[in-house]
Amino acid sequence: MKILVALDSKEYSKNILKDVARLARNTLADILFLGVQDGKVQSPEKALVDTLLKYQENIYSFFSSEELPYAPFASSEFTSERKGLWSISSKGMKEFTIKIATDSIAKQAVAIAKESECNLIILGCSSRHGCEWSGEMNAPLRIAKDAPCSVLVVKKAGNPDQIISIMDKSFISQDSLEMVNQVLTLHDAGLKIVGLKEKKGSTLGDDMEKRMVHLLKYYNDLEINAWLKLIDAGDIEDYVIQSSREAIVALWMGKQSLIKKLFSHSMVDKLLETTRSSLLILR
């Protein structure tokens, strides 16, 4: 597993480090920190470098010296990968990389996650004005919308006791099942699996029903408390917004997903603005 963590010096970035460390420890993931700076600067800015290195030390502090899978950097000098992109990396049992780029965090996070074949992007956001990244409008929304992998947007640190996972007839990958499992483990939470019916009063159909039962068995076999619930597609907006006030909401939003069609650009934006907890976009 490879996790890209989008970071700056704001409090919302500091607040996600504990979750990143715990997730890295549970999965033995490769970690990639990404920060961005003004394109006019032709080398990594010292303040940003110092911040990201401090965050790296924070992650390492969650491991004992015997279990730490990451090695220290052999050099503190960043190397240029291409114009506007610098990196430093260590290769212990697992890899730890810090990249600094110019341009927007949304554009670079999506591009580098694809280039590096990441499984998950994690970022925080300010809850003061909905869900914003300092100095860049709609960055969390644009990352959630365009990322090639799953995205976890953390609005505030905390331990919600439930994950609400909403599914339709679209393909559900093993990676996304495992991602839900990891978030459940991270928060020691229960799971509610919500099946989406396309029309009011319609049935799920045999295939959908089998998949929901399969999901229930999958999580119960992992000794995860899981429940099933059905809702009509027309009720999804109100249901998700209400649920997200107290729980993490996980949405499967693949290319053919009915959820993706129902959740317009503005709807995902509204979710990011109104949710009090985290939002997990699964692919």
N, C-alpha and C positions, 0 to 999 in steps of 0.2 A: 504494500500500500504506500502511496505517496501523497502527502498532504501539502498543499500550497497555502500559506498563511499570509494574507494581505495585511500590512501593518503600517502605521505611522506613529507619531509620538503622543497621540491623544489618549485620554483615559479609557475610551471604549476599546482601544487596541490592547492596552495593558490588561484589561479585564478578561480577555479571552485566553490569556497565556496558560492559566491553570487547566482549562478544558483541553487546550492543545496538548499540554504535557501529559495529561491523563490518557487522552486518546492515543498519543504516541506510545505511551508505556503499554497500553492494552494491546496495540496492534503491531508494535515494533515497526513503525512506519518510517520511511524516509521523509525528512522535513525540508521544505523549501520556503524560506522567508522572502517576501517581496516588498520592497519599499520603492516609492517613486519620488523624483525630485524635479526641479525646474530644468527644462530642456536647455536653458542658456548656460548652465554650468557644465563644464567639459570633463569633470571628474567627480567621483563620489563625494558628496558633502560630508564633512567630518561629523556634524551634529546627527545626521541620519545614520551614518556608520556606527557611531557610538550608541545610539538608541537600539539599533538592531542587534549589536553585539551584547548589549545589556539584556535584551530579551532572550538571546541565546543562552546566556548564563542562567537566566530565570528557568528556562526549560530544563537545563542540565541539573539544576538544583532539586528537581523532583525525583531524580534517580540517585541511588547509592552508587558509590564509585565502582562497586562490583557489577552492577547491573546496567550501567550506562552504555548504550549501544553506539554512541556517537564519539568520535575522536575530536580532540582539539584541532584548531586550524594550524597548519604547519607554518603559515605566514599570515600576517595581518593585512597584506597588500591585496587589493582587488585587481583582478585581471579583466581586460576588455574582451567581451565576447563579440561585440559588434558595436557600431556607433550607437551611443545612448544606452548601452547595457553592460554592466560590470557584475562580476560574481566572485565569490570565494567559497570553497567547498572543502569538507573533510570526509574521509571515507574510513570509518571504523567498521563495525559489524553492519551498521546502517549509515546512510549518507545524510549529512546535514549541509545545506547550501543556503547562502544568502545572496540574493540578487538585488541590484539597485538599477532602476530604469528611469528614463525620462518619459514624458507623455502622461496619459491619464492612467490611474490605477485600474479602472474598469477595462480599458483596452489592453493593458499589459497583463493583467491577471488572466483574462480569457486567452490571450495569445500564448503566454508562457505555460499555462495549465495544459493547453493542447500540445504544445511543443515538447513538454516534459512528461506527457502522458500521466498527469495527476489523476487520482481517484476522487479527491475532495478538495474544495476550496473553503477555507474558513476565514471569516472577517467579522469584525464588530461594526457597530454603527452608533451614532449619537441618537439618543431617544428624546433629546430636547426639542427637535423639530422633525418628528416623525422617525425617519431612519436615514440619516445623511452621513456622508464621509466629508470630513473637513476640506473645504476648498474645491469640492467636486460634486456637482448636482447629480443625484440619482445613481451614484456609483454602485451601491448594493443592488439596486434594481437591475441595472445593466449587466452586472456580473451574473446575477441569478437567472436572467433571461437568456444570456448568450453563452454561458459556460459549457464546455464539452463534457463536464463531469458533474457530480452532485455538489451542492453548495449549502453550507451551513452559515446562516446569518444570525449572529448572537447580539441581541439588543441589551441584555443586562445579565450580569452574573447571577446564578441562582440554581436551585435544584427543583425543577418542576416534577411533580409526582406522576405525570402521565404524558405519553406520546400518542398523538392522534394521527394515524396513518390512513390517508384517503386514497383509494385505488379505483380504477375503472378497468376496462377491457384491454388496455394497452399492455405491452410486454413489460414484465417486471424482471430485471436482471438479478443474478445472484449477488452482484456487487451492492446493489441497492438494498437487498434484504440484509446483507451483512452490515451495511451502513446504519440501518435502523437498529440492528442488534447492538452495535457499538454505542450509539447514542443512548439507548436504553440502559446499557451497562454503566455508562458514564454517570447517569443521573439516578441509577437504581430505581427506575420508573416502571410503571405498568404500561400496557399497550392496548389501545382501542383501534381495531381495524374497521374502517368505514367503507362499505361498498356503495358505489354510486350507480343509481338507476337512471337511464336516459330519459324516461318519461314517467310522469306521475301515475302511480298505480300499476306500472309494469313490473314484471318479475325479473330476476337477475339473469335467468337462463342457466342451463345446466353447466356450461363451461365456466361462467363467472362464479357460480355457486361452488363448483369443484375447486376453483383457484382460492377462494376465500377459506374453504375448509383446509386446503393444503397449507395456506399461510398460518392458519390457527394451529395446525399440527406442528408446523416447522418451529414456531415460537414456543409452543408448549413443550416440545421435545428439548428445547434449550432451557426449560424451567423458567420461562418468562410468562408472567400473567398476562393473558390476552383475552379481549372480548370482541364480539362482532356486532356491528350496527349497520343498518341500511338507511340511506337517505335518497330523496329525489334530487336530480340534477338541478332543478330550479331552486332548491333550498340550500345549495352548497355555500353561497356567499355568506348568508347570515350565520349558517352553522359554523363555518371556519372562523369568522371574525369573533363570534362568541367564544368558541373553544380556545382560540389563541390567547385569550386574556389570562388563562391559567396554565395552559399546556403548550408543549412544543408541537407544532403542526408539521407533518411530513407529507409532501405532495409528490406523487409520481407524475413527472411532466416530460415524457418522451415525445418523439416527433408525432406520433399518431394518437397521443393522449386526448381523450375527451376533456380532461381537466385542463389541459393546455388551451383548448379552444374556449372553454368556459371562463378561464382566468385570463382575461385580456391584460395587456400591458398595464392599464390603469388599475386593474383589480389586484395584481401582484403588488403594485406600488401602494395601494390602499392597505393591503395586508401588512406590508413592511412598516407602514406608518402607524397602524393601529395595534398591532400585536404587542403584548407586554413581555413575551418570552421570545424564544428563538423560532426561526423558520428554516426547515430543511427541504430543499428542492432536490428530488431524487431523479437520477438518470441512469 
